[in-house]
Amino acid sequence: MNFMAQTHRIKRCLAGAGCTLALMLSTGCGLTEVVVVVDGPEVIVRNATSLQMQVLDVGNNSIFDETQSVAALGTNAFPVTLSLTPGGADDVGFTVLVRMTDAMGEIRSARTTTFQSGRSVRLDIPLFPACRGVMCSGSTGETCTSSGGCGSATVDSAGLADWTGSP
């Protein structure tokens, strides 16, 4: 199943040691999840040609990496959601790296956070126009900010809003 299917949602489980991903059913690992929401202004998402989403564990090992063509999906491709659930301890940390490409280049964004036991939370990863061509190091804790500079990618999951969407 690809993460940009008709529903634009996939549920993945982050396992404990080794952090491998396993496809989960909708009943998944219970209530503990982080729903990643990737979106941007119409001028950005309208011209997107591909979107890469990568999930790294706390050791910066890639545990999910998928690139999809966006052009065939049209403007209804966004927002794209990726549902992550822990496969072991609920407090496991991870980083989500996003790279959107269009005819003018690419925009990268990243977020690092942890799960909140018993909560389903929303983690927004915006695609900022000012970030076109900006290369911050998401794997070392940086992301591109709305002004086009590099800043911390770390988000305290305790402050994230509850996920109220549907698959």
MINU-658466 format. One record per residue (C-alpha): residue in three letters; x, y, z; residue number from 0. Coordinates in Angstrom, 1 decimal. Layout:
residues N
{r: ala; c1: X; c2: Y; c3: Z; k: NUM}
...
END
This chain:
residues 167
{r: met; c1: 0.0; c2: 0.0; c3: 0.0; k: 0}
{r: asn; c1: 1.5; c2: 3.4; c3: -0.8; k: 1}
{r: phe; c1: 1.1; c2: 6.4; c3: 1.5; k: 2}
{r: met; c1: -0.6; c2: 8.5; c3: -1.2; k: 3}
{r: ala; c1: -3.4; c2: 6.1; c3: -1.9; k: 4}
{r: gln; c1: -7.0; c2: 7.3; c3: -2.5; k: 5}
{r: thr; c1: -7.4; c2: 8.1; c3: 1.2; k: 6}
{r: his; c1: -3.9; c2: 9.7; c3: 1.5; k: 7}
{r: arg; c1: -3.5; c2: 7.8; c3: 4.8; k: 8}
{r: ile; c1: -1.5; c2: 4.8; c3: 5.8; k: 9}
{r: lys; c1: -1.0; c2: 3.2; c3: 9.2; k: 10}
{r: arg; c1: 2.5; c2: 2.1; c3: 10.1; k: 11}
{r: cys; c1: 3.8; c2: 0.6; c3: 13.3; k: 12}
{r: leu; c1: 7.2; c2: 1.5; c3: 14.7; k: 13}
{r: ala; c1: 8.7; c2: -1.6; c3: 16.3; k: 14}
{r: gly; c1: 10.9; c2: -1.5; c3: 19.3; k: 15}
{r: ala; c1: 14.6; c2: -2.4; c3: 19.0; k: 16}
{r: gly; c1: 15.7; c2: -2.2; c3: 15.4; k: 17}
{r: cys; c1: 12.6; c2: -0.1; c3: 14.5; k: 18}
{r: thr; c1: 11.3; c2: -1.9; c3: 11.6; k: 19}
{r: leu; c1: 7.9; c2: -1.0; c3: 10.1; k: 20}
{r: ala; c1: 5.0; c2: -3.4; c3: 9.8; k: 21}
{r: leu; c1: 1.8; c2: -2.7; c3: 8.0; k: 22}
{r: met; c1: -1.0; c2: -2.5; c3: 10.6; k: 23}
{r: leu; c1: -4.8; c2: -3.0; c3: 10.3; k: 24}
{r: ser; c1: -7.1; c2: -0.1; c3: 11.1; k: 25}
{r: thr; c1: -7.3; c2: -1.5; c3: 14.7; k: 26}
{r: gly; c1: -3.4; c2: -1.2; c3: 14.8; k: 27}
{r: cys; c1: -1.6; c2: -0.8; c3: 18.0; k: 28}
{r: gly; c1: -4.4; c2: 1.0; c3: 19.9; k: 29}
{r: leu; c1: -4.9; c2: 4.6; c3: 20.7; k: 30}
{r: thr; c1: -1.2; c2: 5.7; c3: 20.7; k: 31}
{r: glu; c1: -0.4; c2: 7.2; c3: 17.3; k: 32}
{r: val; c1: 1.1; c2: 10.3; c3: 15.6; k: 33}
{r: val; c1: -0.6; c2: 11.3; c3: 12.4; k: 34}
{r: val; c1: 1.8; c2: 13.3; c3: 10.2; k: 35}
{r: val; c1: 0.0; c2: 15.8; c3: 8.0; k: 36}
{r: val; c1: 2.0; c2: 17.2; c3: 5.1; k: 37}
{r: asp; c1: 0.5; c2: 20.3; c3: 3.4; k: 38}
{r: gly; c1: 1.4; c2: 23.7; c3: 2.0; k: 39}
{r: pro; c1: -0.1; c2: 26.7; c3: 0.2; k: 40}
{r: glu; c1: -1.9; c2: 26.0; c3: -3.1; k: 41}
{r: val; c1: 0.9; c2: 27.5; c3: -5.1; k: 42}
{r: ile; c1: 3.3; c2: 24.9; c3: -3.8; k: 43}
{r: val; c1: 1.1; c2: 21.7; c3: -3.7; k: 44}
{r: arg; c1: -0.6; c2: 22.5; c3: -7.1; k: 45}
{r: asn; c1: 2.8; c2: 22.1; c3: -8.9; k: 46}
{r: ala; c1: 4.2; c2: 19.2; c3: -6.9; k: 47}
{r: thr; c1: 5.5; c2: 16.3; c3: -9.0; k: 48}
{r: ser; c1: 6.9; c2: 14.0; c3: -6.3; k: 49}
{r: leu; c1: 6.8; c2: 13.6; c3: -2.5; k: 50}
{r: gln; c1: 9.2; c2: 11.7; c3: -0.4; k: 51}
{r: met; c1: 8.5; c2: 10.7; c3: 3.2; k: 52}
{r: gln; c1: 11.1; c2: 9.1; c3: 5.3; k: 53}
{r: val; c1: 11.0; c2: 8.1; c3: 8.9; k: 54}
{r: leu; c1: 14.2; c2: 7.7; c3: 10.9; k: 55}
{r: asp; c1: 14.5; c2: 6.1; c3: 14.3; k: 56}
{r: val; c1: 16.5; c2: 7.6; c3: 17.2; k: 57}
{r: gly; c1: 19.7; c2: 6.2; c3: 15.7; k: 58}
{r: asn; c1: 19.0; c2: 7.9; c3: 12.4; k: 59}
{r: asn; c1: 18.3; c2: 4.6; c3: 10.7; k: 60}
{r: ser; c1: 15.8; c2: 4.8; c3: 7.9; k: 61}
{r: ile; c1: 12.7; c2: 2.7; c3: 8.9; k: 62}
{r: phe; c1: 10.4; c2: 4.0; c3: 6.2; k: 63}
{r: asp; c1: 11.3; c2: 5.7; c3: 2.9; k: 64}
{r: glu; c1: 8.8; c2: 6.1; c3: 0.0; k: 65}
{r: thr; c1: 8.7; c2: 8.5; c3: -2.9; k: 66}
{r: gln; c1: 5.5; c2: 8.9; c3: -4.9; k: 67}
{r: ser; c1: 4.5; c2: 10.8; c3: -8.0; k: 68}
{r: val; c1: 2.1; c2: 13.5; c3: -7.1; k: 69}
{r: ala; c1: 1.3; c2: 14.7; c3: -10.6; k: 70}
{r: ala; c1: -1.1; c2: 11.8; c3: -11.4; k: 71}
{r: leu; c1: -3.1; c2: 12.5; c3: -8.3; k: 72}
{r: gly; c1: -3.9; c2: 16.2; c3: -9.1; k: 73}
{r: thr; c1: -4.6; c2: 18.8; c3: -6.6; k: 74}
{r: asn; c1: -6.5; c2: 16.4; c3: -4.4; k: 75}
{r: ala; c1: -3.2; c2: 14.7; c3: -3.3; k: 76}
{r: phe; c1: -2.8; c2: 17.1; c3: -0.4; k: 77}
{r: pro; c1: -2.9; c2: 17.0; c3: 2.5; k: 78}
{r: val; c1: -1.0; c2: 13.8; c3: 2.7; k: 79}
{r: thr; c1: -1.2; c2: 11.9; c3: 6.0; k: 80}
{r: leu; c1: 1.0; c2: 9.2; c3: 7.4; k: 81}
{r: ser; c1: -0.2; c2: 7.4; c3: 10.6; k: 82}
{r: leu; c1: 2.6; c2: 6.1; c3: 12.8; k: 83}
{r: thr; c1: 2.0; c2: 3.8; c3: 15.8; k: 84}
{r: pro; c1: 4.6; c2: 2.4; c3: 18.2; k: 85}
{r: gly; c1: 5.4; c2: -1.3; c3: 18.0; k: 86}
{r: gly; c1: 7.0; c2: -1.4; c3: 21.4; k: 87}
{r: ala; c1: 7.4; c2: 1.3; c3: 24.1; k: 88}
{r: asp; c1: 5.1; c2: 4.2; c3: 23.7; k: 89}
{r: asp; c1: 7.8; c2: 6.8; c3: 24.2; k: 90}
{r: val; c1: 9.9; c2: 6.0; c3: 21.2; k: 91}
{r: gly; c1: 11.3; c2: 8.9; c3: 19.3; k: 92}
{r: phe; c1: 11.5; c2: 9.4; c3: 15.6; k: 93}
{r: thr; c1: 12.1; c2: 11.9; c3: 12.8; k: 94}
{r: val; c1: 10.0; c2: 12.5; c3: 9.8; k: 95}
{r: leu; c1: 11.7; c2: 13.9; c3: 6.7; k: 96}
{r: val; c1: 9.7; c2: 15.3; c3: 3.8; k: 97}
{r: arg; c1: 10.9; c2: 16.3; c3: 0.4; k: 98}
{r: met; c1: 8.5; c2: 17.8; c3: -2.2; k: 99}
{r: thr; c1: 9.8; c2: 18.3; c3: -5.7; k: 100}
{r: asp; c1: 8.4; c2: 20.4; c3: -8.6; k: 101}
{r: ala; c1: 9.7; c2: 21.9; c3: -11.8; k: 102}
{r: met; c1: 11.4; c2: 24.7; c3: -9.8; k: 103}
{r: gly; c1: 13.3; c2: 22.5; c3: -7.4; k: 104}
{r: glu; c1: 12.5; c2: 21.0; c3: -4.0; k: 105}
{r: ile; c1: 11.3; c2: 21.9; c3: -0.6; k: 106}
{r: arg; c1: 12.4; c2: 20.0; c3: 2.5; k: 107}
{r: ser; c1: 10.9; c2: 19.9; c3: 6.0; k: 108}
{r: ala; c1: 11.5; c2: 17.7; c3: 9.0; k: 109}
{r: arg; c1: 10.0; c2: 17.1; c3: 12.5; k: 110}
{r: thr; c1: 11.4; c2: 15.1; c3: 15.4; k: 111}
{r: thr; c1: 9.1; c2: 14.0; c3: 18.2; k: 112}
{r: thr; c1: 7.9; c2: 11.1; c3: 20.4; k: 113}
{r: phe; c1: 4.6; c2: 9.3; c3: 20.9; k: 114}
{r: gln; c1: 2.2; c2: 10.2; c3: 23.7; k: 115}
{r: ser; c1: 0.9; c2: 7.1; c3: 25.4; k: 116}
{r: gly; c1: -2.8; c2: 6.6; c3: 24.9; k: 117}
{r: arg; c1: -3.1; c2: 9.7; c3: 22.6; k: 118}
{r: ser; c1: -3.6; c2: 10.1; c3: 18.9; k: 119}
{r: val; c1: -2.0; c2: 13.4; c3: 18.0; k: 120}
{r: arg; c1: -1.5; c2: 15.5; c3: 14.8; k: 121}
{r: leu; c1: 2.0; c2: 16.4; c3: 13.7; k: 122}
{r: asp; c1: 1.9; c2: 19.1; c3: 10.9; k: 123}
{r: ile; c1: 4.8; c2: 19.3; c3: 8.5; k: 124}
{r: pro; c1: 4.3; c2: 22.4; c3: 6.4; k: 125}
{r: leu; c1: 5.9; c2: 23.0; c3: 3.0; k: 126}
{r: phe; c1: 7.0; c2: 26.6; c3: 3.1; k: 127}
{r: pro; c1: 7.6; c2: 28.5; c3: -0.2; k: 128}
{r: ala; c1: 10.6; c2: 30.3; c3: 1.4; k: 129}
{r: cys; c1: 12.2; c2: 26.8; c3: 1.9; k: 130}
{r: arg; c1: 12.7; c2: 26.1; c3: -1.8; k: 131}
{r: gly; c1: 16.4; c2: 25.1; c3: -2.2; k: 132}
{r: val; c1: 17.2; c2: 25.5; c3: 1.5; k: 133}
{r: met; c1: 19.2; c2: 22.5; c3: 2.8; k: 134}
{r: cys; c1: 18.8; c2: 22.1; c3: 6.6; k: 135}
{r: ser; c1: 19.9; c2: 18.8; c3: 8.1; k: 136}
{r: gly; c1: 16.8; c2: 17.1; c3: 9.3; k: 137}
{r: ser; c1: 18.7; c2: 14.0; c3: 10.3; k: 138}
{r: thr; c1: 20.7; c2: 16.2; c3: 12.8; k: 139}
{r: gly; c1: 17.7; c2: 18.0; c3: 14.2; k: 140}
{r: glu; c1: 17.1; c2: 21.0; c3: 11.8; k: 141}
{r: thr; c1: 14.3; c2: 22.0; c3: 9.6; k: 142}
{r: cys; c1: 13.5; c2: 24.9; c3: 7.3; k: 143}
{r: thr; c1: 11.3; c2: 27.5; c3: 9.0; k: 144}
{r: ser; c1: 8.7; c2: 29.7; c3: 7.4; k: 145}
{r: ser; c1: 11.3; c2: 32.5; c3: 6.9; k: 146}
{r: gly; c1: 13.6; c2: 30.2; c3: 4.9; k: 147}
{r: gly; c1: 16.2; c2: 29.8; c3: 7.7; k: 148}
{r: cys; c1: 17.2; c2: 26.7; c3: 9.6; k: 149}
{r: gly; c1: 15.8; c2: 26.0; c3: 13.0; k: 150}
{r: ser; c1: 15.1; c2: 23.1; c3: 15.4; k: 151}
{r: ala; c1: 13.0; c2: 20.3; c3: 14.0; k: 152}
{r: thr; c1: 12.1; c2: 19.1; c3: 17.5; k: 153}
{r: val; c1: 8.4; c2: 19.2; c3: 18.5; k: 154}
{r: asp; c1: 7.2; c2: 18.4; c3: 22.1; k: 155}
{r: ser; c1: 4.5; c2: 15.8; c3: 21.5; k: 156}
{r: ala; c1: 2.8; c2: 16.8; c3: 24.7; k: 157}
{r: gly; c1: 1.8; c2: 20.1; c3: 23.0; k: 158}
{r: leu; c1: 0.4; c2: 18.5; c3: 19.9; k: 159}
{r: ala; c1: -3.3; c2: 18.7; c3: 19.2; k: 160}
{r: asp; c1: -5.4; c2: 15.6; c3: 19.2; k: 161}
{r: trp; c1: -6.0; c2: 14.0; c3: 15.8; k: 162}
{r: thr; c1: -9.7; c2: 14.4; c3: 15.0; k: 163}
{r: gly; c1: -9.6; c2: 13.4; c3: 11.4; k: 164}
{r: ser; c1: -10.6; c2: 10.2; c3: 9.8; k: 165}
{r: pro; c1: -8.7; c2: 7.8; c3: 7.6; k: 166}
END
